[in-house]
Amino acid sequence: MPELPEVETVRRGLTRLVEGATVDHVEVFYRKMVTPEAEVFTAELIGRKIERIDRRGKYLLFRFSGDLTMVSHLRMEGKYDVQPEGSPVLKHTHVVFHLTDNRELRYTDTRKFGRMRLVPTGTEETVLPSLGKLGPEPTEDSLTLAYMQTIFGKSHKIVKPFLLDQTKIAGLGNIYADEVLWLSKINPLTPADELTKAQLETLRENIIQELAMAIQGHGTTVHSFSTAFGEAGQFQNQLHVYGREGEACERCGTELVKIKVAQRGTHYCPHCQPLPPDALEDLTDE
């Protein structure tokens, strides 16, 4: 599933490509993908201008003229691209926004999991409670150490699934959770409330820096992710631990391992990321 850096990469690409463009008409080939029903969805967008494109967590927010927002979630393999008007439509293209400048903004999704919903601008968090429940963005200003001390201190949940909880921190997914834990030398099975202030400081710094670097690298190519320009992300070439089980740790040379944590493949270094004795006792007791 695309994570925050991939979604932000798509947002930036789309901003360059279609910000300021006006919708002539819309075609919906897979009706379950849009809300409200296809006839209303398409009628609402005719003649509206794409004023800007925002992002919140892993959601894209298309801001149309007339105070209308389209909330879009790419899910597993959703992709946007722009083609000249009349270009052949691919098998897995499900929504086409025909623009007045003879271009088409297309949404393609091999698994059909992506969703688009029109809502009055300003009501996104009311209409979509999942948006309202998102934690802070992983930025210097939003993700404060004080906040992390509070939320981590309240939970005995192990840290890997804790980081994947979008209500705690927005945008972290499986790949980057493994990466920031390795960078911070924290075992993924460590209970959240057992992390020290120093560990939280390091973890916070690595979350902010790693996601910023991933955005600069246009995201990580996993499965079929590509940018709005059809380009593959490059950050997978800078991953330290994810997908590298069986290889030597860059820091110590120990063989990296992969385990299942909360049903998610989890990569770490047994030497650099030892499980604290107290955490091991907790797991034994359970």
SEGU-171024 format. One record per residue: x, y, z of N, C-alpha, C in turn; residue in one letter; residue number from 1. Coordinates in steps of 0.05 Angstrom, whole numbers, plus 5000, padded with zeros to 4 digits. Example, Ala and Ser with C-alpha at 12.3 -4.5 7.8 and 13.67 -1.06 7.14 Angstrom:
REM residues 2
[pt [5264,4886,5156],[5246,4910,5156],[5264,4934,5156],"A",1] [pt [5257,4955,5142],[5273,4979,5143],[5258,5001,5157],"S",2] 
//
This chain:
REM residues 286
[pt [5017,4976,5000],[5000,5000,5000],[5018,5025,5000],"M",1] [pt [5012,5044,4983],[5027,5069,4984],[5026,5082,5011],"P",2] [pt [5049,5091,5021],[5051,5104,5047],[5053,5134,5042],"E",3] [pt [5056,5149,5064],[5055,5178,5062],[5074,5190,5041],"L",4] [pt [5099,5181,5040],[5117,5193,5020],[5107,5188,4991],"P",5] [pt [5096,5164,4986],[5086,5159,4959],[5061,5176,4953],"E",6] [pt [5043,5179,4972],[5020,5196,4968],[5027,5225,4964],"V",7] [pt [5047,5235,4980],[5056,5262,4977],[5070,5266,4950],"E",8] [pt [5084,5246,4940],[5097,5248,4914],[5075,5250,4892],"T",9] [pt [5054,5234,4895],[5032,5236,4875],[5019,5264,4877],"V",10] [pt [5015,5274,4901],[5002,5300,4904],[5019,5322,4890],"R",11] [pt [5045,5321,4894],[5062,5342,4882],[5062,5339,4852],"R",12] [pt [5062,5315,4842],[5060,5311,4813],[5034,5321,4801],"G",13] [pt [5012,5314,4814],[4986,5323,4805],[4983,5353,4806],"L",14] [pt [4995,5365,4827],[4994,5394,4829],[5007,5407,4804],"T",15] [pt [5030,5397,4797],[5044,5407,4773],[5028,5402,4747],"R",16] [pt [5014,5380,4746],[5000,5372,4721],[4972,5384,4718],"L",17] [pt [4957,5385,4739],[4928,5392,4735],[4918,5414,4753],"V",18] [pt [4934,5426,4770],[4924,5448,4786],[4917,5471,4767],"E",19] [pt [4892,5481,4770],[4883,5503,4753],[4866,5493,4729],"G",20] [pt [4866,5466,4725],[4851,5455,4702],[4821,5454,4709],"A",21] [pt [4805,5454,4689],[4776,5454,4692],[4765,5428,4681],"T",22] [pt [4746,5416,4695],[4733,5391,4687],[4711,5397,4666],"V",23] [pt [4713,5383,4643],[4692,5385,4623],[4670,5364,4629],"D",24] [pt [4678,5340,4633],[4659,5319,4641],[4675,5295,4653],"H",25] [pt [4661,5277,4665],[4674,5254,4679],[4661,5228,4670],"V",26] [pt [4677,5208,4666],[4666,5181,4661],[4674,5163,4684],"E",27] [pt [4655,5147,4694],[4660,5128,4715],[4654,5100,4704],"V",28] [pt [4674,5083,4703],[4670,5056,4692],[4666,5035,4714],"F",29] [pt [4673,5042,4739],[4669,5024,4761],[4654,5040,4782],"Y",30] [pt [4628,5036,4783],[4610,5053,4799],[4615,5052,4829],"R",31] [pt [4624,5029,4839],[4629,5027,4868],[4652,5044,4878],"K",32] [pt [4667,5055,4859],[4691,5070,4867],[4684,5098,4876],"M",33] [pt [4661,5108,4869],[4654,5136,4875],[4630,5139,4893],"V",34] [pt [4629,5161,4908],[4607,5168,4925],[4604,5199,4922],"T",35] [pt [4580,5209,4918],[4554,5195,4915],[4553,5179,4890],"P",36] [pt [4529,5168,4883],[4526,5151,4860],[4537,5165,4835],"E",37] [pt [4545,5148,4816],[4560,5158,4793],[4547,5181,4778],"A",38] [pt [4520,5180,4775],[4506,5202,4760],[4509,5229,4775],"E",39] [pt [4507,5228,4801],[4510,5253,4817],[4539,5261,4818],"V",40] [pt [4557,5242,4822],[4586,5248,4823],[4595,5262,4797],"F",41] [pt [4587,5252,4774],[4596,5264,4749],[4583,5291,4744],"T",42] [pt [4557,5294,4751],[4543,5319,4747],[4555,5341,4764],"A",43] [pt [4563,5334,4789],[4573,5354,4808],[4599,5366,4798],"E",44] [pt [4615,5351,4783],[4642,5361,4776],[4643,5376,4750],"L",45] [pt [4622,5375,4734],[4623,5389,4708],[4628,5419,4712],"I",46] [pt [4648,5429,4698],[4654,5458,4699],[4670,5468,4723],"G",47] [pt [4677,5450,4741],[4692,5458,4765],[4722,5458,4760],"R",48] [pt [4735,5477,4772],[4764,5480,4770],[4778,5467,4793],"K",49] [pt [4800,5453,4787],[4817,5441,4808],[4835,5464,4819],"I",50] [pt [4827,5474,4842],[4841,5498,4853],[4867,5490,4866],"E",51] [pt [4867,5467,4880],[4892,5457,4891],[4888,5428,4900],"R",52] [pt [4909,5415,4907],[4908,5387,4917],[4923,5386,4943],"I",53] [pt [4910,5378,4964],[4922,5375,4990],[4925,5346,4997],"D",54] [pt [4938,5341,5020],[4941,5314,5030],[4938,5314,5060],"R",55] [pt [4925,5294,5071],[4923,5289,5100],[4928,5260,5104],"R",56] [pt [4950,5253,5118],[4957,5225,5121],[4961,5213,5093],"G",57] [pt [4946,5192,5088],[4948,5178,5062],[4925,5186,5043],"K",58] [pt [4910,5206,5050],[4888,5215,5034],[4896,5239,5016],"Y",59] [pt [4886,5239,4991],[4889,5262,4974],[4863,5278,4975],"L",60] [pt [4865,5304,4976],[4841,5322,4977],[4842,5341,4953],"L",61] [pt [4826,5335,4933],[4823,5352,4910],[4804,5375,4916],"F",62] [pt [4814,5399,4917],[4797,5422,4923],[4786,5434,4897],"R",63] [pt [4760,5431,4893],[4747,5442,4869],[4735,5469,4875],"F",64] [pt [4731,5485,4854],[4717,5510,4857],[4689,5505,4867],"S",65] [pt [4678,5525,4880],[4651,5522,4891],[4650,5506,4917],"G",66] [pt [4673,5506,4931],[4675,5493,4957],[4667,5464,4957],"D",67] [pt [4677,5450,4938],[4673,5421,4936],[4700,5406,4937],"L",68] [pt [4702,5386,4953],[4727,5370,4956],[4722,5341,4949],"T",69] [pt [4741,5330,4934],[4740,5301,4929],[4762,5288,4946],"M",70] [pt [4753,5271,4964],[4772,5256,4981],[4779,5230,4967],"V",71] [pt [4804,5226,4962],[4813,5203,4946],[4833,5187,4962],"S",72] [pt [4828,5160,4964],[4847,5142,4977],[4856,5122,4957],"H",73] [pt [4882,5119,4953],[4893,5101,4933],[4892,5072,4940],"L",74] [pt [4889,5067,4966],[4889,5039,4977],[4914,5024,4967],"R",75] [pt [4910,5000,4957],[4933,4983,4951],[4949,4992,4926],"M",76] [pt [4935,4996,4903],[4950,5000,4878],[4938,5022,4861],"E",77] [pt [4924,5041,4873],[4913,5062,4857],[4934,5081,4846],"G",78] [pt [4929,5091,4821],[4948,5109,4808],[4933,5130,4792],"K",79] [pt [4943,5154,4792],[4933,5175,4775],[4954,5181,4753],"Y",80] [pt [4944,5187,4729],[4962,5196,4708],[4946,5214,4689],"D",81] [pt [4961,5229,4673],[4948,5248,4655],[4955,5240,4626],"V",82] [pt [4935,5238,4609],[4939,5230,4581],[4925,5250,4562],"Q",83] [pt [4935,5251,4537],[4920,5268,4517],[4892,5258,4513],"P",84] [pt [4874,5276,4508],[4846,5268,4503],[4844,5248,4480],"E",85] [pt [4829,5227,4485],[4825,5207,4464],[4845,5184,4464],"G",86] [pt [4865,5184,4482],[4884,5162,4484],[4869,5136,4491],"S",87] [pt [4879,5113,4483],[4867,5088,4490],[4864,5084,4520],"P",88] [pt [4841,5076,4529],[4836,5072,4557],[4845,5044,4565],"V",89] [pt [4861,5042,4586],[4871,5017,4595],[4850,5000,4609],"L",90] [pt [4854,4974,4611],[4835,4956,4623],[4827,4963,4651],"K",91] [pt [4847,4972,4667],[4842,4978,4695],[4837,5007,4701],"H",92] [pt [4831,5023,4681],[4824,5051,4685],[4795,5053,4692],"T",93] [pt [4788,5064,4715],[4761,5063,4725],[4747,5090,4726],"H",94] [pt [4762,5112,4727],[4750,5139,4727],[4767,5157,4709],"V",95] [pt [4754,5171,4692],[4768,5190,4674],[4756,5218,4677],"V",96] [pt [4773,5237,4684],[4764,5265,4686],[4773,5279,4660],"F",97] [pt [4754,5285,4643],[4761,5298,4618],[4764,5328,4624],"H",98] [pt [4786,5340,4617],[4792,5368,4623],[4787,5385,4598],"L",99] [pt [4782,5410,4603],[4775,5428,4580],[4799,5434,4563],"T",100] [pt [4823,5427,4571],[4847,5433,4555],[4856,5408,4538],"D",101] [pt [4837,5390,4533],[4842,5367,4516],[4861,5347,4529],"N",102] [pt [4860,5345,4555],[4875,5324,4570],[4855,5309,4587],"R",103] [pt [4864,5285,4596],[4848,5269,4614],[4864,5261,4639],"E",104] [pt [4852,5266,4662],[4863,5257,4687],[4850,5230,4692],"L",105] [pt [4866,5209,4693],[4856,5182,4696],[4863,5168,4722],"R",106] [pt [4845,5152,4732],[4851,5137,4756],[4850,5107,4748],"Y",107] [pt [4872,5093,4753],[4875,5065,4747],[4880,5050,4772],"T",108] [pt [4868,5026,4775],[4870,5011,4799],[4865,4981,4793],"D",109] [pt [4886,4965,4793],[4882,4937,4785],[4864,4922,4804],"T",110] [pt [4864,4930,4830],[4848,4915,4850],[4821,4928,4855],"R",111] [pt [4817,4952,4845],[4791,4966,4849],[4786,4973,4878],"K",112] [pt [4806,4976,4894],[4802,4982,4923],[4800,5012,4928],"F",113] [pt [4811,5029,4910],[4811,5058,4914],[4783,5069,4916],"G",114] [pt [4780,5091,4929],[4754,5104,4932],[4756,5134,4930],"R",115] [pt [4735,5147,4919],[4733,5176,4916],[4706,5185,4927],"M",116] [pt [4706,5206,4943],[4681,5216,4955],[4680,5246,4953],"R",117] [pt [4658,5256,4944],[4653,5285,4942],[4640,5295,4968],"L",118] [pt [4651,5316,4980],[4640,5327,5004],[4643,5358,5003],"V",119] [pt [4625,5372,5016],[4629,5401,5017],[4655,5408,5032],"P",120] [pt [4671,5425,5020],[4697,5432,5032],[4693,5442,5061],"T",121] [pt [4708,5431,5079],[4706,5438,5107],[4691,5418,5124],"G",122] [pt [4678,5398,5110],[4663,5378,5125],[4677,5350,5123],"T",123] [pt [4701,5350,5113],[4714,5324,5108],[4716,5307,5133],"E",124] [pt [4723,5319,5156],[4727,5303,5180],[4700,5295,5193],"E",125] [pt [4679,5309,5185],[4652,5302,5195],[4641,5279,5179],"T",126] [pt [4643,5281,5153],[4632,5261,5135],[4649,5236,5136],"V",127] [pt [4675,5239,5138],[4693,5216,5139],[4708,5216,5166],"L",128] [pt [4696,5203,5187],[4708,5203,5213],[4737,5194,5214],"P",129] [pt [4745,5176,5195],[4772,5166,5194],[4792,5189,5190],"S",130] [pt [4784,5210,5176],[4801,5233,5172],[4804,5249,5198],"L",131] [pt [4782,5252,5212],[4783,5267,5237],[4799,5253,5259],"G",132] [pt [4802,5227,5257],[4816,5212,5278],[4846,5210,5272],"K",133] [pt [4855,5220,5249],[4884,5217,5243],[4901,5232,5263],"L",134] [pt [4924,5220,5270],[4943,5233,5287],[4958,5255,5273],"G",135] [pt [4977,5268,5286],[4991,5290,5274],[5008,5281,5250],"P",136] [pt [5013,5299,5232],[5031,5293,5209],[5060,5290,5220],"E",137] [pt [5076,5274,5208],[5103,5269,5218],[5122,5292,5209],"P",138] [pt [5117,5316,5219],[5134,5339,5213],[5144,5351,5239],"T",139] [pt [5164,5368,5236],[5177,5381,5259],[5157,5396,5276],"E",140] [pt [5138,5410,5263],[5119,5427,5278],[5097,5410,5290],"D",141] [pt [5087,5390,5275],[5063,5376,5284],[5069,5353,5304],"S",142] [pt [5091,5339,5299],[5097,5315,5316],[5117,5324,5338],"L",143] [pt [5106,5332,5361],[5123,5342,5382],[5132,5319,5401],"T",144] [pt [5154,5323,5415],[5164,5304,5434],[5144,5301,5457],"L",145] [pt [5132,5323,5465],[5113,5322,5487],[5089,5304,5480],"A",146] [pt [5080,5307,5455],[5057,5290,5446],[5065,5261,5446],"Y",147] [pt [5089,5255,5436],[5098,5227,5435],[5101,5215,5463],"M",148] [pt [5111,5231,5481],[5114,5221,5509],[5086,5214,5520],"Q",149] [pt [5067,5230,5514],[5040,5225,5524],[5027,5200,5512],"T",150] [pt [5027,5198,5486],[5013,5176,5474],[5027,5149,5478],"I",151] [pt [5054,5150,5476],[5069,5125,5481],[5066,5116,5510],"F",152] [pt [5066,5135,5528],[5065,5129,5556],[5038,5117,5565],"G",153] [pt [5018,5121,5548],[4991,5111,5555],[4986,5083,5545],"K",154] [pt [5004,5071,5529],[4999,5046,5516],[5020,5025,5521],"S",155] [pt [5012,5001,5528],[5031,4979,5531],[5032,4962,5506],"H",156] [pt [5019,4971,5485],[5019,4958,5459],[5048,4957,5448],"K",157] [pt [5056,4935,5435],[5083,4935,5424],[5086,4956,5402],"I",158] [pt [5110,4965,5399],[5115,4990,5384],[5110,4988,5354],"V",159] [pt [5114,4965,5342],[5110,4963,5313],[5081,4969,5305],"K",160] [pt [5061,4954,5316],[5034,4960,5308],[5025,4987,5319],"P",161] [pt [5037,4996,5341],[5030,5023,5352],[5037,5044,5331],"F",162] [pt [5060,5041,5318],[5068,5061,5297],[5050,5060,5272],"L",163] [pt [5038,5036,5267],[5021,5033,5244],[4992,5044,5249],"L",164] [pt [4986,5050,5274],[4960,5061,5281],[4958,5090,5272],"D",165] [pt [4942,5095,5251],[4941,5122,5239],[4929,5143,5258],"Q",166] [pt [4916,5134,5279],[4905,5153,5299],[4927,5164,5317],"T",167] [pt [4950,5151,5317],[4972,5160,5334],[4991,5179,5318],"K",168] [pt [5000,5170,5295],[5016,5186,5277],[5007,5180,5249],"I",169] [pt [5001,5201,5234],[4989,5198,5207],[5011,5190,5187],"A",170] [pt [5005,5170,5171],[5022,5165,5147],[5043,5144,5149],"G",171] [pt [5049,5134,5173],[5070,5113,5175],[5058,5087,5167],"L",172] [pt [5071,5072,5150],[5062,5046,5142],[5084,5025,5148],"G",173] [pt [5081,5002,5137],[5098,4979,5145],[5127,4984,5138],"N",174] [pt [5133,4994,5114],[5160,4998,5105],[5175,5017,5124],"I",175] [pt [5163,5041,5127],[5177,5062,5142],[5177,5057,5172],"Y",176] [pt [5158,5042,5182],[5159,5034,5210],[5183,5017,5215],"A",177] [pt [5188,4997,5198],[5212,4980,5201],[5238,4997,5199],"D",178] [pt [5238,5016,5180],[5262,5032,5176],[5268,5050,5200],"E",179] [pt [5248,5064,5211],[5253,5082,5233],[5260,5067,5258],"V",180] [pt [5249,5043,5262],[5256,5028,5286],[5285,5018,5283],"L",181] [pt [5294,5010,5260],[5322,5002,5256],[5340,5026,5260],"W",182] [pt [5333,5049,5249],[5350,5073,5252],[5352,5081,5282],"L",183] [pt [5330,5076,5297],[5329,5083,5325],[5339,5061,5344],"S",184] [pt [5347,5038,5333],[5357,5015,5348],[5336,5006,5369],"K",185] [pt [5310,5006,5360],[5288,4997,5377],[5277,4971,5366],"I",186] [pt [5275,4951,5384],[5263,4926,5375],[5233,4929,5370],"N",187] [pt [5223,4918,5348],[5194,4922,5342],[5175,4910,5362],"P",188] [pt [5185,4892,5380],[5168,4880,5400],[5168,4895,5427],"L",189] [pt [5182,4917,5428],[5183,4932,5453],[5157,4946,5459],"T",190] [pt [5145,4943,5483],[5121,4958,5489],[5125,4988,5487],"P",191] [pt [5105,5002,5477],[5108,5030,5473],[5114,5045,5498],"A",192] [pt [5101,5037,5521],[5106,5052,5546],[5132,5046,5559],"D",193] [pt [5149,5029,5547],[5175,5023,5559],[5197,5038,5545],"E",194] [pt [5190,5054,5525],[5210,5070,5511],[5218,5094,5529],"L",195] [pt [5243,5099,5531],[5253,5121,5547],[5249,5148,5532],"T",196] [pt [5253,5170,5546],[5251,5196,5533],[5272,5198,5512],"K",197] [pt [5296,5188,5517],[5318,5190,5498],[5311,5174,5473],"A",198] [pt [5299,5150,5477],[5291,5134,5453],[5269,5148,5437],"Q",199] [pt [5250,5160,5451],[5229,5174,5437],[5240,5198,5422],"L",200] [pt [5259,5212,5433],[5272,5234,5419],[5285,5225,5393],"E",201] [pt [5299,5202,5395],[5313,5191,5372],[5292,5181,5351],"T",202] [pt [5271,5168,5361],[5251,5157,5343],[5237,5180,5329],"L",203] [pt [5229,5201,5343],[5216,5224,5331],[5234,5236,5309],"R",204] [pt [5259,5241,5315],[5277,5252,5295],[5279,5235,5270],"E",205] [pt [5281,5209,5274],[5283,5191,5252],[5258,5189,5235],"N",206] [pt [5234,5190,5248],[5209,5190,5234],[5208,5214,5215],"I",207] [pt [5213,5238,5226],[5212,5262,5211],[5232,5262,5188],"I",208] [pt [5257,5255,5194],[5278,5256,5174],[5274,5235,5152],"Q",209] [pt [5266,5210,5160],[5264,5189,5141],[5241,5194,5121],"E",210] [pt [5218,5204,5131],[5196,5209,5113],[5202,5233,5095],"L",211] [pt [5217,5252,5105],[5225,5275,5088],[5243,5266,5066],"A",212] [pt [5262,5248,5073],[5281,5238,5053],[5267,5221,5033],"M",213] [pt [5247,5205,5042],[5232,5188,5023],[5216,5204,5004],"A",214] [pt [5205,5227,5013],[5190,5245,4995],[5210,5256,4974],"I",215] [pt [5234,5264,4983],[5253,5274,4964],[5261,5253,4943],"Q",216] [pt [5261,5228,4951],[5267,5206,4933],[5243,5196,4918],"G",217] [pt [5221,5211,4919],[5196,5204,4904],[5184,5178,4913],"H",218] [pt [5188,5170,4939],[5175,5147,4949],[5190,5121,4943],"G",219] [pt [5178,5099,4952],[5190,5073,4949],[5173,5057,4930],"T",220] [pt [5186,5045,4910],[5171,5029,4891],[5166,5001,4903],"T",221] [pt [5141,4996,4909],[5133,4969,4918],[5110,4961,4901],"V",222] [pt [5110,4937,4891],[5089,4927,4873],[5088,4946,4848],"H",223] [pt [5067,4961,4845],[5064,4976,4820],[5063,5006,4825],"S",224] [pt [5073,5016,4848],[5072,5045,4853],[5088,5061,4832],"F",225] [pt [5076,5082,4823],[5091,5101,4806],[5080,5129,4811],"S",226] [pt [5095,5150,4804],[5086,5177,4808],[5065,5184,4788],"T",227] [pt [5054,5209,4790],[5034,5218,4771],[5046,5221,4743],"A",228] [pt [5072,5221,4741],[5085,5223,4715],[5092,5195,4704],"F",229] [pt [5083,5174,4718],[5088,5147,4709],[5116,5137,4716],"G",230] [pt [5130,5152,4734],[5157,5145,4741],[5157,5128,4767],"E",231] [pt [5176,5110,4769],[5179,5094,4793],[5193,5110,4815],"A",232] [pt [5186,5105,4840],[5200,5118,4862],[5228,5106,4864],"G",233] [pt [5246,5120,4877],[5274,5112,4879],[5283,5105,4907],"Q",234] [pt [5267,5111,4928],[5277,5109,4955],[5281,5080,4964],"F",235] [pt [5271,5060,4949],[5276,5032,4956],[5306,5026,4955],"Q",236] [pt [5321,5042,4940],[5350,5038,4938],[5364,5048,4964],"N",237] [pt [5350,5061,4981],[5362,5071,5006],[5351,5058,5031],"Q",238] [pt [5335,5037,5028],[5324,5023,5051],[5346,5007,5065],"L",239] [pt [5346,5008,5091],[5366,4994,5107],[5359,4966,5116],"H",240] [pt [5333,4962,5120],[5325,4936,5132],[5301,4923,5118],"V",241] [pt [5282,4939,5109],[5257,4927,5097],[5264,4911,5072],"Y",242] [pt [5254,4887,5071],[5259,4870,5048],[5287,4858,5046],"G",243] [pt [5303,4862,5067],[5331,4853,5065],[5337,4830,5084],"R",244] [pt [5316,4814,5092],[5321,4792,5109],[5342,4773,5097],"E",245] [pt [5360,4763,5114],[5381,4745,5104],[5406,4760,5096],"G",246] [pt [5405,4786,5093],[5428,4802,5086],[5441,4812,5112],"E",247] [pt [5466,4822,5109],[5481,4832,5132],[5472,4860,5140],"A",248] [pt [5468,4865,5166],[5462,4891,5175],[5484,4911,5168],"C",249] [pt [5477,4934,5158],[5497,4954,5150],[5514,4964,5174],"E",250] [pt [5502,4963,5198],[5517,4973,5221],[5535,4953,5234],"R",251] [pt [5525,4927,5236],[5541,4908,5252],[5547,4882,5238],"C",252] [pt [5535,4878,5215],[5541,4854,5200],[5524,4829,5207],"G",253] [pt [5508,4832,5228],[5490,4810,5236],[5469,4805,5214],"T",254] [pt [5461,4780,5211],[5440,4774,5191],[5413,4786,5199],"E",255] [pt [5401,4801,5181],[5375,4812,5186],[5354,4791,5185],"L",256] [pt [5333,4793,5201],[5312,4773,5202],[5285,4785,5196],"V",257] [pt [5266,4768,5189],[5239,4777,5184],[5220,4759,5201],"K",258] [pt [5203,4772,5216],[5183,4758,5232],[5155,4770,5227],"I",259] [pt [5135,4757,5238],[5108,4768,5236],[5101,4783,5262],"K",260] [pt [5093,4807,5259],[5084,4823,5283],[5057,4835,5275],"V",261] [pt [5036,4827,5290],[5009,4836,5285],[5002,4831,5256],"A",262] [pt [5009,4808,5246],[5002,4799,5219],[5017,4814,5197],"Q",263] [pt [5038,4829,5205],[5053,4844,5185],[5082,4835,5184],"R",264] [pt [5093,4831,5160],[5121,4824,5158],[5138,4846,5170],"G",265] [pt [5157,4838,5188],[5172,4858,5203],[5202,4851,5202],"T",266] [pt [5218,4870,5194],[5247,4865,5190],[5263,4880,5211],"H",267] [pt [5283,4867,5222],[5300,4881,5242],[5326,4866,5245],"Y",268] [pt [5345,4878,5260],[5371,4867,5266],[5371,4857,5295],"C",269] [pt [5375,4831,5300],[5375,4820,5327],[5396,4832,5345],"P",270] [pt [5418,4841,5333],[5440,4852,5349],[5436,4882,5355],"H",271] [pt [5429,4897,5334],[5426,4926,5338],[5400,4934,5352],"C",272] [pt [5380,4916,5350],[5354,4921,5361],[5346,4899,5381],"Q",273] [pt [5361,4897,5403],[5355,4875,5422],[5329,4881,5437],"P",274] [pt [5315,4860,5445],[5291,4863,5460],[5298,4868,5489],"L",275] [pt [5289,4890,5502],[5295,4895,5530],[5286,4872,5548],"P",276] [pt [5302,4866,5569],[5295,4844,5587],[5266,4846,5598],"P",277] [pt [5258,4870,5606],[5231,4873,5616],[5210,4866,5596],"D",278] [pt [5215,4874,5571],[5196,4868,5549],[5194,4838,5545],"A",279] [pt [5218,4824,5547],[5218,4795,5543],[5202,4781,5564],"L",280] [pt [5204,4792,5589],[5188,4781,5611],[5159,4784,5606],"E",281] [pt [5151,4808,5596],[5123,4813,5590],[5112,4793,5570],"D",282] [pt [5128,4788,5549],[5119,4770,5528],[5117,4742,5538],"L",283] [pt [5136,4734,5556],[5136,4708,5568],[5111,4704,5585],"T",284] [pt [5105,4724,5601],[5081,4723,5619],[5056,4720,5603],"D",285] [pt [5055,4732,5579],[5030,4730,5562],[5027,4702,5551],"E",286] 
//
